[in-house]
Amino acid sequence: MRAFHLMLLDTASSEPRRIDFEAESPDHAFQVARNETDGVHVELWEGGALLARMTKTTANVWKLLPSVPCPDSGGAGPIMPIPRTDAEIALGVA
């Protein structure tokens, strides 16, 4: 089993939550995050490697975002500022 963690930030909180889990592959992250509220922003990490950034839209549909690691993360996995609109995503604005 491999060790992963999720960093989750929803619109109602200012601090991210960390969920650690072990799985055979990173796709298990969707199962771990399935009960999160719509609009939650998630980073998926394996150790110090950022694997994916995504936002839960509706009915367990996930929108992938550009994966740009935080320069100050040191592998700890803090959430980067997340674009809030499609226009910000297109412009690369965080």
N, C-alpha and C positions, 0 to 999 in steps of 0.2 A: 504494500500500500504506500502511496505517496502522500506527503503532507501538503495541504493547501490552506489558504485562508481567504476570506471575503472581507472587504471593507465596505460597509453599507452606510449610506447617508440618505435620509429621506427629507422631504421638504419641511417636516415639522421639527427637525433637530438641527443643532449646530455642530454637534460632535459625531464623528463616525463611530459605528459599532464594528467590532471584529468578531468573526466567527471562524474558528479553526475546525478543520475536518480532514479526515484521511479517506482516500478513494483510489481506485485503480487508474482513473483518468479525470481530467478537469471538467468533463461534461457533467459530473455529479454535482457541480455547483448549482445547476438549475434546480435540482431536487432539493438541495439545502435551502435555496432562496425562494422556493415556490409559494410560501405563505406570506411573503413580504407584500407590503401595500404597493399599489400602482404608483409610479413616479419615483420609486426608490432608485438611487444611483449606486452601482456596484463596481468594485474593482476586484478582480480575481488574481491572486498571487500564488506562486509556488516558490517558497523560500523568498529570495530577493528579486525574483523575476516577475514582472507584471505580465500576465497572460492576456487579460481582456478588461475593457471598461464597457459597461452596458447600463441601460436604463430599462426598467420594467414598465411597459406601456399599459396594456390591458390584457386580461385573460391569459396571463402567462406568456405574453409576447414580449420578447426582449429585443431592444434596439442596440446594436453595437456602436460604440463610440471610438474615436481615434485613441490608440493606446500610447500615451506619451508618459514615461515614468517621471515622477517628481524628483528633481535634482537633489533635494535634501532628504530623500526617503531613507537612505542608508539601509535599504532592504526591509525596513519596518512596515512599510505599506500604508503611509498616510494618503488619504484621498486628495487628489489634485482638485483645483477649482473645476467644476463641471459645467460645460456649456448648458444653458437652460433652454435655448431655442434652436430650431433648425438653422436659422441664419447665423447664429454664433458658431455652430458646428461647422458650417460651410466655410466660415471665415477663419476658423481655427482659434476663436476667441474663447478664453476660459473664464 
